[in-house]
Amino acid sequence: MKKVAHLALAALTTISLVGLASPSADAATSWHCSGKLTKRCISHSGTKVTVKFSNTTSRSAKGQFGVTCAGSGGQDAKVLKDGTIAGYDTFSKSYQCPKGFRDHATGWQMSNGKVYRTPAVKL
């Protein structure tokens, strides 16, 4: 019985140390955010952009959620979600900006005829 308890404790200690040694990908990501009711955030790694829309209220957030990549080829707007984000929920998605559209990117939300944007990030 003591040997089983020792092995279990050793396994828990190993798992804990592994968890401490490797920080989560989200913690290492540099997010640029705006907004209060729906928090709109953007980050990037190379030419891959990740947007995160967090609804901070109990009411649902309706509209279109997307990203626009811009560069020498003009602008490439991509709708990532057309619908609803439930109360206190988060929608996150990554998008690879195509060639010719890799200078900077902005996430956006269109609701009730208005457009709300994230800060722009340089790629």
Sequence and secondary structure as in RCSB ss.txt:
>XXXX:A:sequence
MKKVAHLALAALTTISLVGLASPSADAATSWHCSGKLTKRCISHSGTKVTVKFSNTTSRSAKGQFGVTCAGSGGQ
DAKVLKDGTIAGYDTFSKSYQCPKGFRDHATGWQMSNGKVYRTPAVKL
>XXXX:A:secstr
 HHHHHHHHHHHHHHHHHHHHS  HHHHS  EEE SSEEEEEEEETTEEEEEEEE SSS EEEEEEEEEEETTEE
EEEEEEEEEE TT EEEEEEE  TT  SEEEEEEEETTEEEE   EE 
